[in-house]
Amino acid sequence: MLAMTAVVAVPCRRCHTVHDLTVNVEKFVSWQAGELIQDALPELSLDERELLISGTCGACFDELFPEEDE
């Protein structure tokens, strides 16, 4: 059985760049229903999952929260 996928267009709230993410529809619905995103969509990168959660792309997230030098 083939998994149904869909492309989700997610704009970054900060830079307004639209990112197209290909997701498994069933897993995406599971996340929307309350499953933890890392459990529902482990195939997505950290940046892609953050974009879905907060609407902030990886580049903008890194600008907002730079790693601190130790």
ABEGO torsion letter per residue (X at the ends): XBBBBBBBBBBBAAAGBBBBBBBBAAAAAAAAAGBBAAAABAABBAAAAAAAAAGBBAAAAAAABBBBBX
